[in-house]
C-alpha cells in the first residue's frame, strides 16, 4: 500500500463492516477517514487499503452579484464554523472570510440582503478575551455609524453568550446586532450553519433594536429562537437547540424556511438614534463558583481584584466560613456581587442569617443575573466609575434587560 496522503480514496473496516471514504490524517495512532456520509471515523491504519489517488475537487462556487436594492448588513467574523466550507480533497473544514465566500457557503443570504464582511479574529471561542470584545464593539459601532441596517457576528458557540453580553453593555444600538454560530460543522449532514445563518440575516433585517443571539429553537429544522444577549446561556454541548433564555421568554422566533420574524412585546424595537459606544472594561474582575467545603483561603486569589462575582447556592449563599474572607475583600476595595447557581430566580440575601451576614460584609445582590452576565456587567461598570455608591447603583439597575423588576415566578 503506498504512503497515504490527505485526499486518498481508501477502503477500511469499521465495526466489522467494510466501507469506503477519504483518508484525512493520522491522529493518536488512528487513521481519520471521512465517510461519504460526511462523518469522520477513526480506524486502525492497518485496516486501510488503497483505492485511488486523491484528486482536488473545486468547491462549489458561483459568481456572487449582490442586489443593490436590498438592505445592507455587516458580517463580522470572530471564528467558529457558521460560514465554513469543506475542502473535498482533504476533508478539512475551513473558514470563509470574504462576503463572496460567505454568500457561496450560504447562498440564500443573497436573497435577504447585501453584505459587507470583515474578519476580526480567527480563534476558538475559548480564546476570546477582553481586547477582542472591545475591538468587536468598536467594529459593530463603526458599521452602524456607516449606515448598515443590521450586524451579524459569527462566533464559536462555547463563549458566545459572554461576548453577546459584553457587546450589550458596551454598545447602545438602534439596530439589530445578531450573534450566531453553528453547533455542527459544515461537513456534517446535521450541520446547522445554513439555517442559523439565514435566520440570523432575517433577524438582522427585522424591527429588532438590541443585541441578540439567534440559534436553533428545537431539534427540528423549523425555527430559530431570538434570545436577548444578556439572558442567554448555552445548555448542551452538542445539540443544535443548545441555547436557552433565562428569566424571560425568547425575544422572538424566525420561522424556517419562510424566515418570517415574530418579535415579542419585550423586544426592543429598531430606532433612528445614533449608536453610543462605552468601550472601557475593567479586566481585574473574577468569577468564583462556591461549592460545599470550599477552602476560604481560595479567596486570597482575588486579592487586588477590583471586582468579584460569586456564584452562590440557592438565594445567594456561601458557607459561613467564607464570610470573613469576603469582608476582607470588600474592606480592601473589591466590589463583591452575589449571584445564584440556580439560573432561574432572584438572589435574596435577606431571608437567612448567612445571607444577612453576607450583606453586612458588603456583598451586592446580583438580582436575577446569570453569573457570567454579572461578571461581564461588573467589568463594564468598574470601567465607567470608581465611585462605590455609583457602582452599587449601576449593578442594581437593569441597563440592557439583564434582569427584570419581577421574576416570572415570584422572587
DOFIKOL-868806 format. One record per residue (C-alpha): residue in one letter; x negated, y, z. Coordinates in steps of 0.5 Angstrom, whole numbers, plus 500, padded with zeros to 3 digits. Each point is the difference from the previous one (the first is absolute). Layout:
<nodes>
[node "A"; [X; Y; Z]],
...
</nodes>
This chain:
<nodes>
[node "X"; [500; 500; 500]],
[node "X"; [497; 507; 498]],
[node "X"; [499; 505; 505]],
[node "X"; [507; 504; 501]],
[node "X"; [500; 507; 499]],
[node "X"; [506; 504; 502]],
[node "X"; [506; 499; 495]],
[node "X"; [498; 493; 498]],
[node "X"; [506; 495; 499]],
[node "X"; [500; 494; 504]],
[node "X"; [504; 494; 503]],
[node "X"; [500; 499; 507]],
[node "X"; [503; 495; 505]],
[node "X"; [504; 504; 506]],
[node "X"; [504; 496; 505]],
[node "X"; [500; 493; 496]],
[node "X"; [502; 504; 493]],
[node "X"; [496; 502; 494]],
[node "X"; [501; 506; 498]],
[node "X"; [497; 506; 495]],
[node "X"; [498; 507; 502]],
[node "X"; [495; 505; 499]],
[node "X"; [493; 500; 504]],
[node "X"; [499; 506; 504]],
[node "X"; [495; 499; 505]],
[node "X"; [497; 496; 506]],
[node "X"; [501; 502; 507]],
[node "X"; [499; 497; 506]],
[node "X"; [498; 493; 497]],
[node "X"; [506; 500; 496]],
[node "X"; [502; 502; 493]],
[node "X"; [505; 505; 499]],
[node "X"; [505; 499; 494]],
[node "X"; [505; 504; 497]],
[node "X"; [506; 495; 498]],
[node "X"; [504; 502; 494]],
[node "X"; [506; 502; 505]],
[node "X"; [496; 506; 503]],
[node "X"; [498; 497; 506]],
[node "X"; [493; 498; 503]],
[node "X"; [498; 494; 503]],
[node "X"; [493; 497; 503]],
[node "X"; [498; 494; 498]],
[node "X"; [493; 495; 500]],
[node "X"; [495; 502; 495]],
[node "X"; [499; 493; 498]],
[node "X"; [507; 499; 498]],
[node "X"; [500; 505; 494]],
[node "X"; [499; 498; 493]],
[node "X"; [498; 505; 495]],
[node "X"; [506; 501; 494]],
[node "X"; [498; 506; 496]],
[node "X"; [495; 507; 501]],
[node "X"; [504; 506; 503]],
[node "X"; [502; 505; 495]],
[node "X"; [501; 507; 501]],
[node "X"; [507; 502; 499]],
[node "X"; [502; 507; 500]],
[node "X"; [505; 502; 505]],
[node "X"; [507; 503; 498]],
[node "X"; [499; 507; 497]],
[node "X"; [505; 504; 497]],
[node "X"; [499; 508; 498]],
[node "X"; [503; 504; 505]],
[node "X"; [504; 506; 498]],
[node "X"; [503; 504; 506]],
[node "X"; [506; 503; 499]],
[node "X"; [499; 508; 501]],
[node "X"; [508; 500; 501]],
[node "X"; [499; 496; 507]],
[node "X"; [499; 503; 507]],
[node "X"; [492; 500; 501]],
[node "X"; [498; 495; 506]],
[node "X"; [493; 499; 503]],
[node "X"; [497; 494; 502]],
[node "X"; [494; 500; 505]],
[node "X"; [497; 493; 501]],
[node "X"; [496; 498; 506]],
[node "X"; [499; 493; 498]],
[node "X"; [505; 494; 501]],
[node "X"; [503; 495; 495]],
[node "X"; [506; 504; 498]],
[node "X"; [497; 502; 493]],
[node "X"; [495; 494; 499]],
[node "X"; [499; 496; 494]],
[node "X"; [498; 493; 499]],
[node "X"; [493; 499; 496]],
[node "X"; [503; 494; 496]],
[node "X"; [492; 498; 499]],
[node "X"; [498; 500; 507]],
[node "X"; [507; 499; 503]],
[node "X"; [498; 506; 504]],
[node "X"; [505; 506; 502]],
[node "X"; [497; 507; 499]],
[node "X"; [503; 507; 502]],
[node "X"; [502; 504; 495]],
[node "X"; [498; 508; 500]],
[node "X"; [503; 504; 495]],
[node "X"; [507; 502; 498]],
[node "X"; [500; 496; 494]],
[node "X"; [497; 494; 504]],
[node "X"; [506; 500; 505]],
[node "X"; [505; 501; 494]],
[node "X"; [497; 494; 497]],
[node "X"; [501; 496; 506]],
[node "X"; [507; 502; 502]],
[node "X"; [503; 502; 493]],
[node "X"; [507; 502; 503]],
[node "X"; [497; 506; 503]],
[node "X"; [499; 504; 494]],
[node "X"; [508; 500; 499]],
[node "X"; [500; 503; 507]],
[node "X"; [495; 506; 500]],
[node "X"; [494; 502; 497]],
[node "X"; [494; 499; 504]],
[node "X"; [493; 503; 502]],
[node "X"; [496; 496; 504]],
[node "X"; [494; 500; 505]],
[node "X"; [495; 495; 503]],
[node "X"; [499; 503; 507]],
[node "X"; [497; 494; 503]],
[node "X"; [499; 492; 498]],
[node "X"; [500; 497; 507]],
[node "X"; [503; 494; 504]],
[node "X"; [505; 504; 504]],
[node "X"; [497; 497; 507]],
[node "X"; [494; 505; 498]],
[node "X"; [505; 506; 500]],
[node "X"; [497; 506; 504]],
[node "X"; [502; 507; 502]],
[node "X"; [496; 503; 495]],
[node "X"; [503; 497; 494]],
[node "X"; [507; 501; 504]],
[node "X"; [498; 508; 499]],
[node "X"; [498; 499; 493]],
[node "X"; [506; 497; 499]],
[node "X"; [505; 505; 503]],
[node "X"; [496; 505; 496]],
[node "X"; [501; 497; 493]],
[node "X"; [507; 499; 501]],
[node "X"; [501; 507; 503]],
[node "X"; [496; 503; 493]],
[node "X"; [504; 496; 496]],
[node "X"; [506; 502; 503]],
[node "X"; [498; 507; 499]],
[node "X"; [498; 499; 493]],
[node "X"; [508; 498; 499]],
[node "X"; [500; 493; 500]],
[node "X"; [507; 497; 502]],
[node "X"; [498; 495; 504]],
[node "X"; [494; 496; 502]],
[node "X"; [499; 492; 500]],
[node "X"; [494; 498; 505]],
[node "X"; [498; 493; 498]],
[node "X"; [497; 497; 507]],
[node "X"; [498; 493; 503]],
[node "X"; [506; 498; 504]],
[node "X"; [496; 498; 506]],
[node "X"; [499; 507; 503]],
[node "X"; [505; 504; 495]],
[node "X"; [504; 502; 506]],
[node "X"; [495; 503; 503]],
[node "X"; [498; 504; 494]],
[node "X"; [507; 502; 499]],
[node "X"; [501; 503; 507]],
[node "X"; [493; 503; 499]],
[node "X"; [503; 504; 494]],
[node "X"; [506; 501; 503]],
[node "X"; [497; 504; 506]],
[node "X"; [495; 504; 495]],
[node "X"; [505; 502; 495]],
[node "X"; [506; 503; 499]],
[node "X"; [503; 498; 494]],
[node "X"; [506; 502; 496]],
[node "X"; [500; 495; 495]],
[node "X"; [499; 492; 501]],
[node "X"; [494; 497; 502]],
[node "X"; [500; 493; 499]],
[node "X"; [495; 494; 503]],
[node "X"; [501; 494; 496]],
[node "X"; [496; 493; 500]],
[node "X"; [500; 493; 498]],
[node "X"; [500; 494; 505]],
[node "X"; [498; 495; 494]],
[node "X"; [495; 502; 494]],
[node "X"; [502; 501; 493]],
[node "X"; [497; 493; 499]],
[node "X"; [506; 496; 504]],
[node "X"; [506; 498; 497]],
[node "X"; [504; 503; 506]],
[node "X"; [496; 507; 500]],
[node "X"; [504; 506; 502]],
[node "X"; [496; 505; 497]],
[node "X"; [504; 502; 494]],
[node "X"; [507; 500; 504]],
[node "X"; [497; 504; 505]],
[node "X"; [496; 505; 495]],
[node "X"; [507; 501; 496]],
[node "X"; [504; 501; 507]],
[node "X"; [494; 505; 502]],
[node "X"; [501; 504; 494]],
[node "X"; [507; 500; 500]],
[node "X"; [500; 503; 508]],
[node "X"; [495; 505; 498]],
[node "X"; [504; 503; 495]],
[node "X"; [506; 500; 505]],
[node "X"; [503; 505; 504]],
[node "X"; [496; 498; 506]],
[node "X"; [495; 505; 503]],
[node "X"; [496; 497; 505]],
[node "X"; [494; 494; 501]],
[node "X"; [503; 493; 499]],
[node "X"; [498; 493; 499]],
[node "X"; [503; 496; 494]],
[node "X"; [500; 493; 500]],
[node "X"; [504; 493; 499]],
[node "X"; [506; 500; 504]],
[node "X"; [501; 493; 500]],
[node "X"; [497; 494; 498]],
[node "X"; [504; 500; 493]],
[node "X"; [499; 505; 495]],
[node "X"; [506; 504; 501]],
[node "X"; [498; 507; 503]],
[node "X"; [494; 503; 504]],
[node "X"; [501; 504; 506]],
[node "X"; [498; 507; 501]],
[node "X"; [497; 501; 507]],
[node "X"; [498; 506; 504]],
[node "X"; [493; 501; 500]],
[node "X"; [500; 501; 508]],
[node "X"; [505; 494; 501]],
[node "X"; [497; 494; 496]],
[node "X"; [496; 494; 502]],
[node "X"; [497; 494; 496]],
[node "X"; [503; 494; 504]],
[node "X"; [498; 494; 496]],
[node "X"; [493; 498; 497]],
[node "X"; [502; 498; 493]],
[node "X"; [508; 500; 499]],
[node "X"; [502; 505; 495]],
[node "X"; [505; 504; 504]],
[node "X"; [495; 501; 506]],
[node "X"; [502; 507; 501]],
[node "X"; [505; 502; 505]],
[node "X"; [503; 506; 503]],
[node "X"; [500; 501; 508]],
[node "X"; [504; 505; 504]],
[node "X"; [504; 501; 494]],
[node "X"; [503; 497; 493]],
[node "X"; [496; 501; 494]],
[node "X"; [501; 507; 496]],
[node "X"; [503; 496; 494]],
[node "X"; [499; 495; 495]],
[node "X"; [498; 499; 493]],
[node "X"; [504; 495; 496]],
[node "X"; [497; 496; 495]],
[node "X"; [499; 499; 495]],
[node "X"; [505; 506; 499]],
[node "X"; [496; 505; 504]],
[node "X"; [506; 503; 503]],
[node "X"; [498; 504; 506]],
[node "X"; [504; 501; 506]],
[node "X"; [498; 504; 506]],
[node "X"; [503; 500; 507]],
[node "X"; [502; 506; 504]],
[node "X"; [494; 500; 504]],
[node "X"; [495; 501; 494]],
[node "X"; [497; 507; 499]],
[node "X"; [502; 503; 493]],
[node "X"; [496; 503; 495]],
[node "X"; [499; 507; 500]],
[node "X"; [497; 506; 497]],
[node "X"; [495; 502; 505]],
[node "X"; [492; 500; 499]],
[node "X"; [497; 495; 504]],
[node "X"; [496; 501; 506]],
[node "X"; [493; 497; 502]],
[node "X"; [498; 499; 507]],
[node "X"; [494; 495; 499]],
[node "X"; [496; 500; 506]],
[node "X"; [500; 494; 504]],
[node "X"; [496; 498; 507]],
[node "X"; [496; 494; 499]],
[node "X"; [499; 499; 507]],
[node "X"; [506; 496; 502]],
[node "X"; [501; 493; 502]],
[node "X"; [506; 495; 500]],
[node "X"; [500; 494; 505]],
[node "X"; [505; 495; 501]],
[node "X"; [501; 498; 507]],
[node "X"; [500; 492; 502]],
[node "X"; [501; 497; 507]],
[node "X"; [494; 499; 503]],
[node "X"; [496; 506; 497]],
[node "X"; [494; 502; 503]],
[node "X"; [501; 507; 502]],
[node "X"; [492; 501; 498]],
[node "X"; [502; 500; 493]],
[node "X"; [503; 507; 500]],
[node "X"; [493; 502; 501]],
[node "X"; [499; 499; 493]],
[node "X"; [505; 506; 498]],
[node "X"; [496; 505; 505]],
[node "X"; [498; 506; 496]],
[node "X"; [506; 499; 495]],
[node "X"; [505; 506; 499]],
[node "X"; [506; 495; 500]],
[node "X"; [502; 493; 501]],
[node "X"; [506; 497; 498]],
[node "X"; [502; 494; 505]],
[node "X"; [505; 494; 497]],
[node "X"; [503; 498; 507]],
[node "X"; [505; 495; 502]],
[node "X"; [508; 501; 500]],
[node "X"; [502; 507; 501]],
[node "X"; [492; 502; 500]],
[node "X"; [496; 497; 506]],
[node "X"; [493; 497; 501]],
[node "X"; [498; 497; 507]],
[node "X"; [500; 504; 506]],
[node "X"; [492; 498; 500]],
[node "X"; [500; 505; 493]],
[node "X"; [503; 506; 503]],
[node "X"; [493; 503; 504]],
[node "X"; [496; 499; 493]],
[node "X"; [506; 503; 496]],
[node "X"; [500; 506; 505]],
[node "X"; [492; 501; 500]],
[node "X"; [501; 501; 492]],
[node "X"; [505; 505; 501]],
[node "X"; [497; 504; 505]],
[node "X"; [494; 500; 495]],
[node "X"; [504; 503; 495]],
[node "X"; [502; 494; 496]],
[node "X"; [507; 500; 498]],
[node "X"; [504; 493; 501]],
[node "X"; [506; 498; 496]],
[node "X"; [504; 494; 502]],
[node "X"; [504; 496; 495]],
[node "X"; [503; 493; 500]],
[node "X"; [498; 494; 497]],
[node "X"; [508; 498; 500]],
[node "X"; [500; 504; 493]],
[node "X"; [507; 502; 501]],
[node "X"; [503; 504; 506]],
[node "X"; [497; 506; 503]],
[node "X"; [495; 501; 505]],
[node "X"; [503; 502; 507]],
[node "X"; [495; 500; 506]],
[node "X"; [505; 503; 505]],
[node "X"; [503; 493; 501]],
[node "X"; [495; 496; 504]],
[node "X"; [494; 502; 505]],
[node "X"; [495; 498; 495]],
[node "X"; [503; 505; 495]],
[node "X"; [500; 506; 505]],
[node "X"; [493; 499; 502]],
[node "X"; [498; 500; 493]],
[node "X"; [504; 507; 499]],
[node "X"; [496; 502; 506]],
[node "X"; [494; 498; 497]],
[node "X"; [501; 505; 495]],
[node "X"; [503; 495; 494]],
[node "X"; [504; 503; 495]],
[node "X"; [506; 495; 498]],
[node "X"; [500; 499; 493]],
[node "X"; [507; 499; 499]],
[node "X"; [502; 495; 494]],
[node "X"; [494; 501; 496]],
[node "X"; [497; 494; 497]],
[node "X"; [493; 499; 504]],
[node "X"; [496; 501; 493]],
[node "X"; [504; 506; 499]],
[node "X"; [499; 503; 506]],
[node "X"; [493; 499; 499]],
[node "X"; [500; 504; 494]],
[node "X"; [504; 505; 502]],
[node "X"; [495; 502; 506]],
[node "X"; [495; 500; 496]],
[node "X"; [503; 505; 496]],
[node "X"; [503; 504; 506]],
[node "X"; [493; 501; 503]],
[node "X"; [498; 502; 493]],
[node "X"; [504; 506; 501]],
[node "X"; [500; 502; 507]],
[node "X"; [495; 500; 506]],
[node "X"; [506; 502; 505]],
[node "X"; [502; 495; 505]],
[node "X"; [507; 502; 500]],
[node "X"; [501; 501; 493]],
[node "X"; [497; 493; 499]],
[node "X"; [505; 497; 504]],
[node "X"; [506; 504; 497]],
[node "X"; [498; 498; 493]],
[node "X"; [499; 493; 502]],
[node "X"; [507; 500; 503]],
[node "X"; [503; 504; 494]],
[node "X"; [502; 496; 494]],
[node "X"; [497; 503; 494]],
[node "X"; [500; 495; 494]],
[node "X"; [506; 496; 502]],
[node "X"; [495; 495; 504]],
[node "X"; [506; 500; 506]],
[node "X"; [507; 502; 501]],
[node "X"; [503; 503; 506]],
[node "X"; [504; 494; 501]],
[node "X"; [498; 493; 498]],
[node "X"; [505; 495; 497]],
[node "X"; [502; 496; 506]],
[node "X"; [499; 505; 505]],
[node "X"; [494; 502; 503]],
</nodes>
